[in-house]
């Protein structure tokens, strides 16, 4: 279904109107389209997008569940502060990528990574099952092939890191996979542009070898080295940006 956007051109909501409206409104909220504006009522949204009130009601309900909106007495539906958003939700993370690049956001992503991923590698060295190790090996082999021009190096790198979260044997670590995917997507683009280099195959192999050798301390150190290098690169860029002001 095609309708006129509030901010120009046409919008295809797709076959599932609720999901289409959810995606459009969620992205608009996250990128700041509604900053300093009153969020429309369900009736206004229904009229604006040419959909039923039940569609807008369900989309607003889903955005509320993701922490982006809240209904307040005598104020209607308002946008929540960023701190209230469910930043582990895959849709919210995807919408964050639609924002103008933010070095601050990338630093925050990476600060969490440096807290989570080394420990995940340490746990993987202790608890990874055979199938976990095979998944990790397959992802690493895709990295090697992609490094030679066969395949997508970014996706292979992301799959490798996520495979370690699964190998940790801790279901709470699994829950970070969407955040890690989003953080890595942004991080790899940034470091490739700044350092003019692709992911370090040898450094990733060192992580895998430590996990296969069941050496938790070595696995932790190898993963910490990779993620902390990204953090150092971000800090260097932040300092360069300050000097340029």
N, C-alpha and C positions, 0 to 999 in steps of 0.2 A: 504493500500500500504506500503510495506516494503522497506526502503532504508538504505544505510549506513550513519550513523551519522558522522559529522565532528570529533567528539571526541569519536569514538569507538562504537562497537556493532551495532545492527540494530534498526531502528526507525519505528514504525507503525504510519503513519499519519492518519489512520482511513479512513472512507468513505468520509468525507469532508476534502479534501486536504488543503484547505485554513485555516480552523480552526485548523487542526493538525499542520500545519507549524507555524501558529501564536502562538500556545501554546508552541511549542518546542523552537522557537526563543525568545519569550518573557521570558520564564524561563531561557534560556541561558544568556540573557542580564542581568536579575535581579540577578542571582546568581554569576555574574562576569566572565562568560566564555570569554566574549569579552573584558575584561579589558586590556588596553594597546595593543589592536589589532585593525586593520582596519576592520570595518563591511563590509561583502561581498556585492558586487553589486547584483542587481536582476538577472543578467545573471549568475553569479557564483552560487547563491543560486538555481536557476532553474536547473543548471547542477549538482550541489552537491546532490540535493534531488530528481532529476529525475521528476520534475514537470514542468508545462508550465510557461512561463513568466507571464501570466495573474494571476496565482496562487500566485507567489512570489510578484507580484506588489500589489495584494490585501492584502496579509499578511503584507507587509511593510507599506501600507497605514493605516491599522488598528493599527499597532504598533505606527505609527506617531500620530494617533488620541489619543492614550493613553499616549502620551508624552514621549515615550521611544526613539523615533528616530526623526531626523529632516534632511531635505534635504538642503544642503548648496552649493551655487555656487562654482564650481571648487574643492569642497571637497567631493562631493557625499553625501551619506546618513551616518550620524554619530549618535552615541549614546548620548542622552541628559544626563546632570547631574541629579542625583536623585531628586533634588529639583523641576525639571521640570516634573517629572512623575505624572500621575494622580493617586494619592495614595488612592482615593476613588473608583477607578475602581476595580470591584470584581476580574478580572483576575490578575491585578497587585498585589493586596493583596494576592491572592492565590500563585502567584509566589514568593512573599516575604517569605512565609512560607517554601519554598524550600531552602532558604538560611541556612547557618550554624547559629545556635541559637545565637542571639545577645541581650545581656541584655540592651544595649543602645536603640535598636529598641523597645524592650518591654517597657522600661521607656517612650519613646516617645508616644507609643500607649496609655499607661496608663495616661500620662499627659493630653492627649486629652480626655480620658474617664472621668477623674475627673472634666473636664470642662463641658462636655456634659451630662453625665448620671444623676447627681444629679438634674440639671435643668429640664431634661426630666421627672424625677419622680415628681418634683414639679408641672410641667404642667399637668402631668397625673392626679394628685390629683384634679386638677381644671377642666379638660376638658374631661377626659375619658368617652366614651360612654359605654352603657351596654355591647355591644359585645366586646369592648376592655377589660373590666374587666373580662369577661368570658374567653377570650383568655389568659389573665394573670393568672387567677386561674387555668386553665387547665395546663399551663406550670409549675406552682408551684406544682401542684399535681403530675406531672411527675417527678419533682425533688425529691419529698418525696418518690415516689415509687422507683426511681433509687437509692436513698440513702439506701434503703432496699435491693438492689440487683436486682431490676426489671427494666431494661432499662439502657440507656446511661446517666450517670450523667452529663457529659460535655455538650452534646447536649441539655439536659433539662435545664441546667443552662443558656446556650446561648439563648435558646428560651424565657426564662423568661425575660432576660434583653432586648431582642429585642421587646418583647411584650410591654414593657414600652415606648419605642420610638414611637411605633404605637399609644399608648394610650395618648401620649402628645397632640395629635390633631394638631400638627405642621408639615406640610409636609417636612420642611427642616430637621427636626430631623429624619424623615424616611430615608433620604439619607445617614445617618451614619450607617445604619444597617450592611452593608457588612464590614465596618471597625470595628465595634463593634464585629461582629462575629469572624473576624480574630484575633483581639486583645484578645478576651476572650479565643479563642482556645489556643493561646500561653501562656496567663496568667495562665489559669487553670493548664496547664501542668507544668509550672514553680512553682507555689505555692504548687501544690500537691507534687512535688519532694522536694522542700525546707522545707515545713512545715509538710510533711507527713500527710496531712489532706484533706478531701473532702470539697466541698462548704458548708458554714455555713447555714443550713436550717432555723434556727431561725432568723438569720439576714435578710435573704431574705423574710421571712414571715413578719418581721417588716415593710419592704418596702411596701409589698402588703397591709397590714392592714392600713397603713397610707394613701395609695392611696384610698382604699375602704372607709376610714373614711373622705375623702375629706379634709385632713390636709396637705397642701402643705409644710409647714415648717418642719413637722415631716418626710415627704416623702423625702425631700431634704437631711435632716440630716442622715437618715437611709441609703440612697444610697451613700452619701459621705463617710460614715463610711466604707462601704465595699470596694469601689474603692480606697480610700486613704490608707487603710490597705495594699492593694497590692503595692501601690507606696512606702510605708514605707519598705515593705519586699524587694523590688527592691533596694532601697537606701542602706539598710543594707548589701545586697549581694555585691553591688558595692564597699562599704567600705571594706568588707572582702576581696574582690578580690585585692584591692589596697594594703592592708596589706600583702597579700600573695606574691606580686611581689618582 
